[in-house]
Amino acid sequence: MSDRHGPESLAGVTSPSRQRSLSLQRVWQLGLAALALAVVAACGGGGDGVGSNGTGVSSGTVYGFGSVIVDGITFDDSDAKVEVVEGAEAEFRILTEVKLGHRTLVEASGTVSNDAGKAARIEVEPTLIGVVEAGGIGSDGRFKVLGQTVQIVPASTEQAATLMIDTPAEGDLVEVHATRSGTGTSLVHLATRIERRVAPARTGFLRLTGITEAATATSFRIGATTVNYTGTAVGTGQLVTVFAGTGDYSTTSATTGALTARAVRVRALASTSGREDYEGGVIGSVSGNVLVIDGVQVNIAAAAKNPSEYIPVAGDYVRVRGSFRSGVFFATELKRRRGDDVDLSEIKGSLSSLQLAGSTVTGFKVRDTAVTVPGSVTVDGICDNGTFVEVKGVITATGILATRVECKAVEVLGAVVERKGYVKNLDRTTSTFDLVQTVRGTDTIARVQYQPDTTFFRLIDRLDPTSWTNDILVEVEGPLASDPTAAVASFEKTMKIKLESGLP
């Protein structure tokens, strides 16, 4: 198997993960077996699995790590391929990383029970990639991208706040992850994560996901944007992702726009027999027992509710479990996800960028996520850069506001950890090296064996001796296979290796 390279790979390196699209048609018709509209549901403590075939698909928002937590369901991602589709013609399938607030599709391997499962594949699914239109962000927290209205969500009881990696300005190229509410010119994308995209490779494209309206043989509408296309006909009410070049969009009025598609991915709103699917999103409207969740009609007449007294209200974030019949999702379970739940987000991993006020911990990072520790929260254990930490809290615009913090004396065996240190004794023949890390003034060594499917990020090419060499500072992610306190520990599997800067 060939090497894997992430989205920040060395320029000029040809990666097998950059696969050409499977179809030369302008429109891709994709069923559930290939790339489904999936739905995330509350397991509600139940022990039943995803389906009789032992495989399920879940779609929702990433609210934590330690592995990957999607709307409260924890997926072991140690063997998962994490990808995103990019390019004006959707021609690149790029290996990437999952981040807090990402909208994702998870293909599970085996059963999902007690809110836990194992991921075989994760696709990161940006809702919008485009340029912030004239006026930038308004006083109401709204701005336009590709004619679509994006709402920056403040922290509330209804849903988690938008994670603002960057505050975009007019003219910035941005990537927006969001759940949808409304239709036509009233469609609003309620953002879960917003960040600028840095220009170089593969940024010369636009991306728009939504439910089609007013479809004809040559055009359809998503919200206030008319999409023109050629190829296989797209129907009304279908979930699609549109790819286009940067010059393929234009504003047609103060409130509308037009986009010429170069590729359209269509997902069938259908479920495989014997399998339940899952979705998490914001309720756009309520009409009796029919909800519209993230643009999809959901019938909850037979759904068990959690909590049992819950009455669905537009604007609430929920997750459902069930299956599609004739384009309608029939839920067997419905769970409310409150934005002010003190345990809404959970992260486990290695601590870095520790911040102190005297001897009091005020903040740090875990899995590239900023954690703020208020003075009212008691921190259990002794925290230092490199120690294993477990955090619970609520999502804010800057990261996680902790409600619980526990620093472990040693890393948890089998848990996914990130160790940052210097590469020593690199042997390209055996694909091994020693990772030397300093924790609490003491050097620790971990023996690293990287595999053909290990993802290299941030300008590291394992075939290039000038970028992959001894004495560079890297972060290694994976589960530990041996006693973390041993003189030389080892990784069970090396999932990612990233070039770092600064002190470990």
C-alpha positions in Angstrom: 0.0 0.0 0.0 1.3 3.5 -0.8 1.9 6.3 1.6 -0.9 8.6 2.9 -0.5 12.3 2.8 -2.7 14.9 4.4 -4.0 18.2 3.0 -0.8 19.9 4.0 1.5 17.5 2.2 4.7 18.7 0.5 3.9 20.5 -2.7 4.6 18.4 -5.8 4.2 15.0 -4.0 1.8 12.8 -5.8 -0.4 11.0 -3.3 -2.6 8.0 -4.1 -5.2 9.6 -1.9 -5.8 12.2 -4.6 -8.1 10.0 -6.6 -9.8 11.1 -9.8 -13.6 11.1 -9.6 -15.2 7.7 -10.4 -17.5 9.1 -13.0 -17.0 11.5 -16.0 -20.7 12.6 -15.7 -21.4 16.0 -14.3 -23.8 14.4 -11.8 -22.9 11.5 -9.5 -25.7 9.3 -8.3 -24.6 7.8 -5.0 -26.6 5.3 -3.0 -26.2 4.4 0.7 -23.7 1.6 0.0 -21.2 4.1 -1.5 -21.7 7.4 0.2 -25.1 7.7 2.0 -27.1 10.3 3.6 -26.7 8.9 7.1 -28.4 9.8 10.3 -27.0 9.9 13.9 -29.4 8.8 16.6 -29.5 8.5 20.4 -28.9 5.0 21.5 -30.4 6.1 24.8 -28.5 3.4 26.6 -29.9 0.7 24.5 -27.8 -2.3 23.5 -29.1 -2.8 20.0 -26.7 -2.5 17.1 -26.6 -0.6 13.8 -28.2 -3.3 11.8 -28.2 -7.0 10.9 -25.4 -6.6 8.5 -23.2 -5.2 11.3 -22.4 -1.9 9.5 -24.0 1.5 9.9 -23.7 5.0 8.8 -23.9 8.1 11.1 -24.0 11.8 10.1 -23.7 14.6 12.6 -21.5 17.1 14.4 -18.2 16.3 16.1 -18.5 17.2 19.8 -15.4 15.5 21.2 -12.4 13.2 20.9 -11.0 10.2 22.6 -11.6 8.6 19.8 -14.1 10.7 17.7 -17.5 11.6 19.3 -20.3 12.4 16.9 -23.4 13.7 18.7 -22.6 11.7 21.8 -21.7 8.5 20.0 -18.0 7.5 20.5 -16.3 5.9 17.5 -12.9 4.2 17.8 -11.1 5.8 14.9 -7.8 4.0 15.2 -8.3 2.1 12.0 -10.5 4.6 10.2 -9.6 6.4 6.9 -10.4 10.1 7.3 -11.1 11.8 4.0 -12.6 15.0 2.5 -13.5 15.4 -1.2 -12.1 18.6 -2.8 -11.6 20.2 -6.2 -13.7 22.0 -8.7 -14.8 18.7 -10.2 -14.7 16.8 -6.9 -11.6 15.1 -8.3 -9.5 14.9 -5.1 -10.1 12.6 -2.2 -7.8 14.0 0.4 -6.8 12.4 3.7 -7.4 14.9 6.5 -8.1 15.3 10.2 -11.3 15.5 12.1 -11.8 18.7 14.1 -14.3 19.9 16.8 -17.4 21.2 15.1 -16.9 19.4 11.8 -19.9 17.9 10.1 -19.0 14.3 9.3 -20.3 11.1 7.9 -19.1 8.0 9.7 -19.2 4.5 8.3 -19.2 2.1 11.2 -17.6 -1.3 11.2 -19.6 -3.8 13.4 -22.3 -2.8 15.8 -23.0 0.5 17.5 -24.3 -0.1 21.0 -24.4 1.9 24.3 -23.4 5.0 22.3 -20.1 3.4 21.1 -18.8 1.8 17.9 -15.8 1.4 15.6 -15.3 3.6 12.5 -14.1 2.2 9.3 -14.3 5.4 7.4 -15.0 9.1 8.2 -15.7 11.7 5.6 -15.4 15.4 6.7 -18.3 17.2 5.0 -18.0 21.0 4.8 -21.4 22.6 4.2 -19.9 25.6 2.3 -16.6 26.6 0.9 -16.7 30.1 -0.7 -15.9 33.8 -0.3 -17.6 36.0 2.2 -19.8 38.4 0.3 -20.1 42.2 0.5 -20.9 43.5 3.9 -19.1 40.8 5.8 -20.6 39.8 9.2 -23.6 41.9 10.2 -24.6 43.0 13.7 -27.0 40.0 13.8 -24.1 37.6 13.3 -25.0 36.7 9.8 -23.1 36.8 6.5 -23.4 35.4 3.0 -21.4 32.8 1.2 -22.4 31.6 -2.3 -25.8 33.4 -1.8 -26.4 31.3 1.4 -27.1 32.9 4.8 -24.7 31.7 7.5 -25.6 32.4 11.1 -23.0 32.5 13.9 -24.7 30.8 16.8 -24.1 32.2 20.3 -24.0 29.8 23.3 -27.6 29.0 24.3 -29.7 26.2 25.8 -30.9 25.3 22.3 -27.6 24.4 20.7 -23.8 24.7 21.1 -22.1 27.9 20.0 -20.3 28.2 16.6 -16.6 27.4 17.0 -14.9 30.4 15.5 -11.4 29.3 14.4 -11.3 32.7 12.6 -13.5 35.7 12.3 -13.9 36.1 8.6 -14.1 39.4 6.8 -15.5 40.4 3.4 -13.5 38.7 0.6 -12.1 35.9 2.8 -12.3 32.3 1.5 -13.9 30.3 4.3 -15.0 26.8 5.1 -18.3 26.6 7.0 -19.7 23.5 8.7 -23.4 23.9 9.6 -26.8 22.4 10.0 -29.7 23.8 8.0 -33.0 25.4 8.9 -35.7 26.7 6.6 -36.1 26.7 2.8 -35.9 29.1 -0.1 -34.8 32.6 0.8 -35.5 31.8 4.4 -32.8 29.0 4.5 -30.2 29.6 7.2 -27.0 27.6 7.8 -26.5 27.5 11.6 -22.7 27.2 11.8 -21.0 24.7 14.0 -17.5 25.7 12.9 -16.0 28.5 10.7 -12.4 28.9 9.6 -10.5 30.7 6.8 -8.9 28.5 4.1 -5.3 29.2 3.3 -4.9 29.8 -0.4 -2.4 27.4 -2.1 -3.4 24.0 -3.6 -6.9 22.9 -4.1 -8.5 26.1 -2.9 -9.6 27.0 -6.4 -13.0 25.5 -5.9 -16.4 26.1 -4.3 -18.6 23.7 -2.4 -22.3 23.9 -1.5 -24.4 21.2 0.2 -28.2 21.4 0.6 -31.6 20.1 -0.3 -32.8 20.8 -3.9 -35.8 22.9 -4.6 -37.6 23.7 -8.0 -35.5 21.2 -9.9 -35.5 21.0 -13.7 -33.4 19.1 -16.2 -30.8 21.9 -16.2 -31.1 23.7 -12.8 -32.3 23.5 -9.2 -32.2 25.9 -6.3 -30.6 25.6 -2.8 -31.9 28.4 -0.7 -31.5 31.6 -2.6 -28.9 30.2 -5.0 -29.8 28.8 -8.5 -27.5 26.0 -9.5 -27.1 25.3 -13.2 -25.8 21.9 -14.3 -25.6 19.3 -17.1 -25.9 15.6 -17.0 -28.2 13.2 -15.2 -31.4 14.9 -14.0 -31.6 16.0 -10.4 -35.0 15.9 -8.7 -36.5 18.2 -6.1 -36.0 17.3 -2.5 -32.6 15.5 -3.0 -29.6 16.0 -0.8 -26.7 17.2 -3.0 -23.2 18.6 -2.8 -22.2 20.9 -5.6 -18.6 21.5 -6.7 -17.6 24.4 -8.9 -14.6 26.7 -9.8 -14.0 30.0 -8.1 -15.3 31.8 -11.2 -18.5 29.9 -11.5 -20.5 31.9 -8.9 -22.1 35.3 -9.3 -24.6 37.4 -7.4 -27.8 38.0 -9.3 -29.4 40.4 -6.7 -28.8 41.6 -3.2 -30.3 38.4 -1.9 -29.8 35.8 -4.7 -27.0 34.1 -6.6 -26.2 31.7 -9.4 -23.7 28.9 -9.4 -22.6 26.8 -12.4 -21.8 23.3 -11.2 -18.9 21.2 -12.5 -19.9 18.2 -10.4 -22.9 17.3 -8.3 -23.0 14.4 -5.8 -26.5 13.1 -5.2 -27.3 11.0 -2.2 -30.3 8.7 -2.1 -32.7 9.2 0.8 -33.0 5.4 1.3 -31.9 2.9 3.8 -30.4 -0.6 3.3 -32.8 -3.3 4.5 -32.2 -4.5 8.0 -30.1 -1.5 9.0 -30.9 1.7 10.9 -29.3 5.0 10.0 -28.6 8.1 12.1 -28.8 11.9 11.8 -28.1 14.8 14.1 -29.1 18.4 13.4 -31.3 21.3 14.2 -35.1 21.1 13.9 -36.2 23.5 11.2 -39.9 23.1 11.6 -42.5 21.0 13.5 -45.9 19.9 12.0 -47.6 17.3 14.2 -45.4 14.2 14.2 -43.3 15.4 11.2 -40.1 17.3 11.8 -37.7 18.8 9.3 -34.2 18.1 10.6 -31.3 19.5 8.6 -33.6 19.7 5.6 -34.8 16.1 5.9 -38.4 15.1 6.7 -38.5 13.0 9.8 -41.6 11.2 11.1 -41.4 10.7 14.9 -44.9 9.1 15.5 -43.3 5.9 16.7 -40.1 7.3 18.2 -39.1 6.8 21.8 -38.1 10.2 23.2 -35.2 11.0 25.5 -36.1 12.6 27.8 -39.5 11.0 27.7 -41.3 14.2 28.3 -39.5 16.1 25.5 -41.7 18.1 23.1 -39.8 19.0 19.9 -39.4 22.7 19.2 -38.0 24.4 16.1 -34.4 25.5 16.8 -33.6 22.5 19.1 -30.6 20.3 18.2 -31.6 16.6 18.2 -30.4 13.3 17.0 -32.6 10.5 15.6 -32.3 6.8 14.8 -34.4 5.0 12.2 -34.7 4.4 8.5 -35.9 6.0 5.2 -39.0 4.9 3.4 -40.0 6.8 0.2 -37.7 9.7 1.0 -39.1 10.2 4.6 -37.1 9.2 7.6 -39.1 7.2 10.1 -37.5 7.5 13.6 -37.5 4.9 16.2 -35.7 7.1 18.7 -35.4 10.9 19.2 -33.0 12.5 21.7 -32.6 16.2 22.6 -29.1 17.6 22.7 -29.0 20.7 24.8 -26.4 23.4 24.1 -25.9 24.1 27.9 -25.4 20.4 28.8 -22.2 20.5 31.0 -21.1 17.2 29.4 -22.0 18.2 25.8 -18.4 17.9 24.8 -15.8 15.4 25.9 -12.1 15.3 25.0 -9.4 12.9 26.1 -5.8 13.1 25.0 -2.4 14.6 25.6 -2.2 18.1 27.1 -0.2 20.9 25.4 0.2 24.7 25.6 -0.5 24.7 29.3 -1.5 28.1 30.7 -1.0 29.0 34.4 -1.9 31.8 36.7 0.6 31.2 39.4 0.1 27.5 40.1 -3.5 27.5 38.9 -4.4 25.9 35.5 -6.4 28.4 33.4 -6.2 26.7 30.0 -4.5 24.3 27.6 -5.0 22.5 24.3 -6.0 18.9 23.6 -6.3 17.5 20.1 -5.7 21.0 18.7 -8.7 22.3 20.7 -8.4 25.2 23.1 -9.8 24.5 26.6 -10.5 27.3 29.1 -10.6 26.3 32.8 -12.7 28.8 34.9 -11.7 29.4 38.5 -14.9 27.6 39.7 -13.6 24.3 38.3 -11.4 22.1 40.4 -8.6 20.4 38.4 -7.9 16.8 39.6 -4.4 15.6 39.4 -1.1 17.3 38.4 -1.2 18.9 34.9 1.8 19.5 32.7 2.5 19.5 29.0 2.4 15.9 27.8 0.2 14.5 30.5 -3.0 12.7 29.6 -6.1 14.7 30.4 -9.9 14.0 30.4 -12.1 17.1 29.9 -15.9 17.6 29.8 -17.5 20.9 29.1 -19.6 23.1 26.8 -18.6 24.5 23.4 -17.9 28.2 23.1 -16.7 30.4 20.2 -13.1 29.7 21.2 -13.2 26.0 22.1 -14.4 24.2 25.2 -15.3 25.8 28.5 -14.4 23.1 31.0 -16.8 21.8 33.7 -14.5 18.9 34.6 -10.7 18.4 34.3 -8.7 15.3 35.3 -5.0 15.0 34.6 -3.8 11.4 34.8 -0.5 10.4 36.4 0.1 8.2 33.4 -1.5 7.8 30.0 -4.3 5.4 29.7 -3.2 2.2 28.0 -5.1 1.7 24.7 -6.4 5.2 24.6 -5.5 7.5 21.6 -2.7 9.8 22.8 -0.6 12.5 21.1 3.0 12.7 22.1 5.1 15.6 20.9 8.9 15.2 20.7 12.0 14.9 18.6 12.7 12.2 16.1 15.7 10.1 17.0 17.3 6.9 15.5 15.1 7.1 12.4 15.4 3.9 10.3 13.6 4.2 6.9 14.3 0.6 6.2 12.3 -0.7 9.2 10.0 2.4 9.3 10.8 3.0 12.9 12.1 5.9 15.1 12.4 6.9 18.7 10.2 9.8 19.9 11.9 11.7 22.7 9.6 13.9 24.8 10.3 15.9 28.0 7.6 15.7 30.6 8.1 17.4 34.0 11.8 17.7 33.4 12.3 14.0 32.5 12.9 12.6 29.0 10.6 9.8 28.0 11.1 7.6 24.9 8.4 6.0 22.8 9.3 3.5 20.0 7.3 4.4 16.9 6.6 2.0 14.0 4.8 3.8 11.2 2.7 1.8 8.8 1.9 2.3 5.0 -1.4 3.8 6.0 0.0 6.3 8.6 -1.0 9.8 7.6 1.8 12.4 7.4 0.8 16.0 7.8 2.4 19.5 7.5 5.1 19.2 4.9 6.4 15.8 5.8 7.0 13.3 3.0 8.3 10.0 4.3 10.1 9.5 1.0 12.0 12.8 1.1 15.1 12.7 3.3 15.1 16.5 3.6 11.7 16.7 5.2 11.6 13.3 7.0 14.8 13.2 9.1 16.2 13.0 12.6 15.9 15.9 15.1 12.6 17.4 13.7 9.8 18.1 16.2 6.7 16.1 15.5 3.5 15.0 17.1 2.6 11.3 16.9 -1.0 10.2 17.4 -2.1 6.7 18.2 -2.9 4.2 21.0 -0.1 3.0 23.2 0.6 -0.7 23.2 2.9 -1.0 26.3 3.1 0.4 29.8 3.3 4.2 29.5 5.7 4.3 32.5 8.2 1.9 30.9 11.6 3.2 30.1 10.8 2.8 26.4 7.1 2.7 25.6 5.6 1.8 22.2 2.6 2.7 20.0 0.2 0.0 19.1 -0.6 1.8 15.9 0.7 5.0 14.5 -2.3 6.9 13.1 -0.8 10.4 12.3 2.6 12.1 12.3 2.6 15.9 12.1 5.4 18.4 11.9 5.3 20.8 14.8 7.0 24.0 15.8 8.0 25.3 19.2 8.8 23.4 22.4 7.2 19.9 22.9 
